[in-house]
Amino acid sequence: MSKGLHQLSRPKGSLFFGNTFDFAKDPLSFLTACAADYGEIVPLRFLFSSACLLTQAEHIEQVLKQPELFTKRTPAWQAVRSLVGEGLLTSEGAFWARQRRLMQPMFHQQRIAAYGETMVLYAERMVQTWQEGEVRDVHQDMMQLTLNIVTKTLFNVDMTGVAAQTIAQTLEVAMEWFFSRRKQAFLPLTGLPTPINRRYKQALQTMDQAIAALIQERRQSGNDPGDLLSLLLQAQDEDGNRMSDRQLRDELTTLMLAGHETTANALSWTWMLLAQHPAVESKLVSELQVVLGDRTPTLADLPQLRYTEQIIKEALRLYPPLFSLARAPIQDCELAGYHIPARYILIFSPWVMHRSARYFTNPLQFQPERWEHDLEKQLPKGVYFPFGEGPRVCIGRSFALMEAVLLLATFAQKYQFRLLPDQRLTPLPSMTLRPQAGILIQVTKRTKVKPRAVEGQ
């Protein structure tokens, strides 16, 4: 017979609001403390709902591998859905399965390989605008760069266009709006005519108009430049049905968010970590010299850029793009012998799991070498999931990793980054995990040195 959650110890909250404002004030610290101080399942109470934090890998895996039983329909999901609609990130059931089948061919290795050259080209363009010794906000630069790449691969347009600028501005307003919602603990205040709600609503309308114009223009012209928009327009299911304009809008918005925001943040944290760990940076540069010499990286180099990839994986471990995920069972279920009522919010945090001493040695240290010998395959499912896990693992995972490795290699070849002193480098848990006030670095051109062999190469 299953036990009740009332038997479990839990963090004390206020009489009326429960743990609502403790979570809203500092979710990273709150979830970390809950995992450290309580058991494998930590009951929580928010104003309008009850929840549990899951801290055991097997329970997280159980939830993620059964999307038909554990729905995404939580308050945070509702907020994200206001931006991306019924895109792959938020849709569920038979509709999600259909959309996934339609879009899967677009992310086969051969298809995404065609975009590698675009990624390096845009990185090279940015590098050429930098000046020796200048100070830059590398987060702002990475945001601009990844947006340039995603708009080119999606729409075959450059960021100089009005549509691309409109999309960029909308995503920024969306991040601001989502952060305000998280600070309000996702209370149902979206209908209030607050300044941020009005800005967000107007930005969405403007972006929708811009995307609709791009779709209409492509339909009328019949051109096929090989971008993802063309592939989406051509995709059809087993019954010969194609996506509606609304479905196209939702999937395009989802791809923009996932392909731009997450990669930019991952690279930003990577530059910070490299600047703080010169021995890791030195080993990276040695690998780039051995594998690439003076030429720019290509897709064919990826198998040899093993340490470069390990750096990305370690940065994603310490600073996962999504700091927490949530699901809700559609019916009563059991976890670890405890009865979980339907619609309970089940929270699990990559931030917490990725930094757990139960699974990682020296978990707070930046050690890319830990990913040697296929550590990712040796870890239990539900421990390391920067791209999610199970049937709903991110469809663009290979695209994002390829992009991150190629961009890291391109920049690290040319410049050394040094952090400006006396800046607070604080993670901001919004829709994604951003640096709160950017990351200021000083760039120094690299001098050519004689390559030396890299251990393991």
Long-range contacts (C-beta under 8 A, 24 or more apart in sequence): 2-334, 2-337, 2-338, 2-339, 3-337, 3-338, 3-339, 4-338, 4-339, 5-41, 5-43, 5-52, 5-338, 5-339, 5-340, 6-43, 7-338, 8-38, 8-39, 8-41, 8-42, 8-43, 8-338, 9-38, 9-39, 10-38, 10-42, 10-43, 10-44, 10-45, 11-37, 11-38, 11-42, 11-44, 13-44, 13-45, 16-47, 17-46, 17-47, 18-44, 18-45, 18-46, 18-47, 19-44, 19-45, 19-46, 20-45, 20-46, 20-47, 20-185, 20-187, 21-185, 23-185, 24-182, 24-183, 24-184, 24-185, 27-182, 27-323, 27-324, 27-429, 28-323, 28-351, 28-427, 28-429, 31-323, 31-324, 31-347, 31-349, 31-351, 31-352, 32-351, 32-352, 32-355, 35-349, 35-352, 35-356, 40-336, 41-335, 41-336, 41-338, 44-347, 46-185, 46-345, 47-185, 47-187, 48-75, 48-187, 48-188, 49-75, 49-343, 49-344, 49-345, 50-341, 50-344, 50-345, 51-326, 51-344, 51-345, 51-346, 51-347, 52-335, 52-340, 52-344, 52-345, 52-346, 52-347, 53-347, 53-348, 53-349, 53-352, 54-335, 54-346, 54-347, 54-348, 55-348, 55-352, 55-353, 55-356, 56-336, 56-382, 57-353, 57-359, 57-379, 57-380, 57-381, 57-382, 57-383, 58-380, 58-382, 59-335, 59-336, 59-348, 59-382, 60-348, 60-353, 60-381, 60-382, 60-385, 60-389, 61-380, 61-381, 61-382, 61-389, 61-390, 62-335, 63-327, 63-335, 63-346, 63-348, 64-327, 64-381, 64-382, 64-385, 64-388, 64-389, 64-390, 64-392, 65-381, 65-389, 65-390, 65-391, 66-390, 67-92, 67-96, 67-390, 67-391, 67-392, 68-93, 69-329, 69-330, 69-331, 69-333, 70-327, 70-328, 70-329, 70-330, 70-346, 71-327, 71-328, 71-329, 71-330, 72-326, 72-327, 72-328, 73-328, 74-326, 74-327, 74-328, 74-345, 75-186, 75-345, 76-182, 76-186, 76-326, 77-326, 78-186, 79-178, 79-181, 79-186, 79-190, 79-431, 80-178, 80-431, 82-190, 82-200, 82-204, 83-174, 83-178, 83-204, 83-253, 83-257, 84-250, 84-253, 84-254, 84-257, 85-246, 85-249, 85-250, 85-253, 86-246, 86-247, 86-250, 87-250, 87-251, 87-253, 87-254, 87-255, 88-251, 88-254, 88-395, 89-254, 89-257, 89-258, 90-254, 91-250, 96-392, 98-237, 99-243, 99-247, 99-251, 100-395, 101-237, 102-232, 102-235, 102-236, 102-237, 102-243, 103-232, 103-235, 103-251, 103-395, 104-395, 105-231, 105-235, 106-228, 106-231, 106-232, 106-235, 107-395, 107-396, 107-398, 107-399, 109-398, 111-231, 112-398, 112-399, 112-402, 113-299, 113-402, 114-226, 115-149, 115-153, 115-399, 115-402, 115-403, 116-298, 116-299, 116-402, 116-406, 117-298, 117-299, 118-149, 118-152, 118-153, 119-149, 119-402, 119-403, 119-406, 119-407, 120-296, 120-297, 120-298, 120-406, 120-407, 120-410, 122-148, 122-149, 122-152, 123-406, 123-407, 123-410, 123-411, 124-296, 124-410, 127-410, 127-411, 127-414, 127-415, 130-415, 130-443, 131-443, 132-443, 132-444, 132-445, 133-442, 133-443, 133-444, 134-442, 134-443, 135-420, 135-440, 135-441, 135-442, 136-440, 136-441, 136-442, 136-443, 137-438, 137-439, 137-440, 137-441, 138-267, 138-268, 138-271, 138-272, 138-417, 138-438, 138-439, 138-440, 138-441, 139-264, 139-265, 139-268, 139-434, 139-435, 139-438, 139-439, 140-438, 142-263, 142-264, 142-265, 142-267, 142-268, 142-271, 142-407, 143-260, 143-261, 143-264, 145-264, 145-407, 146-259, 146-260, 146-261, 146-263, 146-264, 146-267, 146-403, 147-171, 147-256, 147-260, 147-264, 149-259, 149-260, 149-403, 150-255, 150-256, 150-259, 150-260, 151-256, 152-227, 153-227, 153-228, 153-259, 154-227, 154-228, 154-229, 154-252, 154-255, 154-256, 154-259, 155-214, 155-227, 155-229, 155-252, 156-225, 156-226, 156-227, 156-229, 157-214, 162-210, 163-210, 163-211, 163-213, 163-214, 166-206, 166-207, 166-210, 167-207, 167-210, 167-211, 167-256, 169-203, 169-206, 170-203, 170-204, 170-206, 170-207, 171-256, 171-257, 171-260, 171-261, 173-199, 173-200, 173-203, 174-200, 174-203, 174-204, 174-257, 174-431, 175-261, 175-430, 175-431, 175-432, 175-434, 176-200, 178-430, 178-431, 179-428, 179-430, 179-431, 182-429, 182-430, 207-253, 208-249, 211-248, 211-249, 211-252, 211-253, 212-245, 212-249, 215-245, 215-248, 215-249, 228-252, 228-255, 255-396, 257-431, 258-394, 258-396, 258-400, 259-396, 259-399, 259-400, 259-403, 261-321, 261-431, 261-432, 262-321, 262-322, 262-400, 262-432, 263-400, 263-403, 263-404, 263-407, 265-319, 265-321, 265-432, 265-433, 265-434, 265-435, 266-312, 266-315, 266-316, 266-319, 266-321, 266-400, 266-404, 267-404, 267-407, 267-408, 268-434, 268-435, 268-439, 269-315, 269-318, 269-319, 269-433, 269-435, 270-311, 270-312, 270-315, 270-404, 270-408, 271-411, 271-417, 271-439, 271-441, 272-419, 272-425, 272-435, 272-439, 273-311, 273-314, 273-315, 273-318, 273-366, 274-311, 274-412, 274-417, 275-417, 275-418, 275-419, 275-441, 276-366, 276-419, 277-366, 280-311, 280-366, 280-368, 281-412, 281-416, 283-307, 283-454, 283-455, 284-308, 284-311, 284-408, 284-412, 285-412, 285-413, 285-446, 286-451, 286-452, 286-453, 286-454, 287-454, 287-457, 288-409, 288-412, 288-413, 289-449, 289-451, 289-452, 290-451, 290-452, 290-453, 290-454, 290-457, 291-457, 292-409, 292-413, 293-451, 294-448, 296-410, 296-413, 297-405, 297-406, 297-409, 297-410, 297-413, 299-402, 299-406, 301-409, 302-402, 302-405, 302-406, 304-457, 305-405, 305-409, 306-456, 306-457, 307-368, 307-454, 307-456, 308-405, 308-408, 308-409, 308-412, 309-371, 309-401, 309-405, 310-368, 310-369, 310-370, 310-371, 310-372, 311-368, 311-408, 312-401, 312-404, 312-405, 312-408, 313-368, 313-371, 313-376, 314-366, 314-367, 314-368, 314-370, 314-371, 315-366, 316-386, 317-354, 317-355, 317-360, 317-384, 317-386, 318-354, 318-355, 318-364, 318-366, 319-427, 319-433, 320-350, 320-351, 320-354, 320-386, 320-433, 321-386, 321-432, 321-433, 322-350, 322-386, 322-432, 322-433, 323-349, 323-350, 323-351, 323-427, 323-429, 323-433, 324-348, 324-349, 324-350, 324-351, 324-429, 325-349, 325-350, 325-388, 348-382, 350-384, 350-385, 350-386, 351-433, 353-382, 353-383, 353-384, 353-385, 354-383, 354-384, 354-386, 356-383, 359-383, 359-384, 372-456, 413-446, 414-445, 414-446, 415-443, 415-444, 415-445, 415-446, 416-443, 416-444, 416-445, 416-446, 417-441, 417-442, 417-443, 417-444, 418-442, 418-444
